[in-house]
Amino acid sequence: MPHRDMPSRSRGFTLIEALIALLIAGVLLGVAVPAWSGALAAAHATSARAALLESLTRSISHAALTGSEVVLCPGDAGGCRSSIDWSGGWIAYADIDRDRQRGANETLLYSQPVLAGNVHLRSTVGRTHLVFQPNGGNAGSNVTFTLCDGRGAARAATLVLANNGRLRGGTPTATAAQACVVAMD
C-alpha cells in the first residue's frame, strides 16, 4: 500500500497560547516595575545621602584645616536660599569675611545640583544654613536632615549633625517623615 503524505500542518501559536503568553508577560511586568521603581528610588536616596555626607565632610575639614568658617546652605553658585528645602541643591563656601553671603573672593568648596529622582531633603525648621567653625563644630543648635523618596514616609531617614560635628543616622518622627513626603507633591 503506497504511503500517502499527509499535508503538513504549519506550527505556530494558537490564539489561546498567545493570550496566555501575554497574560504571563503582563503579570511579570506588573511585579517587576514596582520592584524596579523602588530600587531606583533607593539608589537616588543613597546618592543624595552620600552627597550630603561628602559636603559635610569637606566643610568640616576645610574649616579645621584653614581656620576659617565655612557655610553650607541650600542654593547654587550664586548664593544661598533661605529655605529648609535642600532638594534644589546646596553649596559650601569659605566665609572669609564672615558675613554669611558668598562673595567673589570666597572659595566655593562644594556645589550639589538638584537631587535626582523623586528625592527630597529637608533640614530642621529655622536651620537654613550651617556655619562650621575652625574647631569642626557648627554654630547654633543641632540640625536634623530628613531624607525621603518616592517609596513613602515609611522609608524616610534622618541624619542628625550635632554641634560638635558628630553625625548619626536615625528614623524621623512620623510628623517629619510625612512633612518630607508631602513637600514632594
Backbone hydrogen bonds, N-H to C=O, Kabsch-Sander energy under -0.5 kcal/mol:
donor,donor_aa,acceptor,acceptor_aa,energy
10,S,8,S,-0.5
18,A,14,T,-2.3
19,L,15,L,-2.2
20,I,16,I,-2.3
21,A,17,E,-2.3
22,L,18,A,-2.2
23,L,19,L,-2.3
24,I,20,I,-2.5
25,A,21,A,-2.4
26,G,22,L,-2.3
27,V,23,L,-2.2
28,L,24,I,-2.5
29,L,25,A,-2.4
30,G,26,G,-2.3
31,V,27,V,-1.5
32,A,28,L,-2.6
33,V,29,L,-2.5
35,A,31,V,-1.2
36,W,32,A,-2.8
37,S,33,V,-2.7
38,G,34,P,-2.5
39,A,35,A,-2.2
40,L,36,W,-2.5
41,A,37,S,-2.5
42,A,38,G,-2.4
43,A,39,A,-2.1
44,H,40,L,-2.2
45,A,41,A,-2.3
46,T,42,A,-2.4
47,S,43,A,-2.1
48,A,44,H,-2.2
49,R,45,A,-2.4
50,A,46,T,-2.4
51,A,47,S,-2.2
52,L,48,A,-2.3
53,L,49,R,-2.5
54,E,50,A,-2.5
55,S,51,A,-2.4
56,L,52,L,-2.4
57,T,53,L,-2.6
58,R,54,E,-2.7
59,S,55,S,-2.2
60,I,56,L,-2.7
61,S,57,T,-2.6
62,H,58,R,-2.6
63,A,59,S,-2.3
64,A,60,I,-2.4
65,L,61,S,-2.9
66,T,62,H,-2.4
67,G,63,A,-1.6
70,V,132,F,-2.0
71,V,93,Y,-2.6
72,L,130,L,-2.5
73,C,91,I,-2.4
75,G,89,G,-1.4
76,D,79,G,-1.9
79,G,76,D,-2.7
81,R,74,P,-3.6
83,S,81,R,-1.5
86,W,84,I,-0.7
86,W,121,L,-2.7
87,S,121,L,-0.7
89,G,86,W,-1.8
90,W,112,Q,-1.2
91,I,73,C,-2.6
92,A,110,Y,-2.2
93,Y,71,V,-2.3
94,A,107,T,-2.2
95,D,69,E,-2.5
95,D,93,Y,-0.6
96,I,94,A,-1.4
98,R,95,D,-0.8
103,G,101,Q,-0.5
106,E,103,G,-1.6
107,T,105,N,-0.6
109,L,92,A,-2.7
109,L,107,T,-0.7
110,Y,92,A,-1.7
112,Q,90,W,-3.5
115,L,87,S,-2.7
119,V,116,A,-0.6
119,V,117,G,-0.8
120,H,148,C,-3.0
122,R,146,T,-2.3
123,S,84,I,-2.2
127,R,124,T,-2.4
128,T,126,G,-1.0
130,L,72,L,-3.2
132,F,70,V,-3.4
132,F,130,L,-0.5
133,Q,137,G,-3.0
136,G,133,Q,-2.6
138,N,163,N,-2.0
139,A,131,V,-2.7
143,V,161,L,-2.2
145,F,143,V,-0.5
145,F,159,L,-3.2
146,T,122,R,-2.9
147,L,145,F,-0.5
147,L,157,A,-3.2
148,C,120,H,-2.5
152,G,149,D,-1.8
155,R,152,G,-1.4
156,A,153,A,-1.5
157,A,147,L,-2.4
158,T,170,G,-2.3
159,L,145,F,-2.1
160,V,168,R,-3.3
161,L,143,V,-3.0
161,L,159,L,-0.6
162,A,160,V,-0.6
162,A,166,R,-3.0
165,G,162,A,-2.0
168,R,160,V,-2.0
170,G,158,T,-1.7
177,A,173,T,-2.7
178,Q,174,A,-2.3
179,A,175,T,-2.4
180,C,176,A,-2.0
181,V,177,A,-2.1
182,V,178,Q,-2.8
183,A,179,A,-1.9
184,M,180,C,-0.7
184,M,181,V,-0.9
185,D,181,V,-0.6
185,D,182,V,-1.0
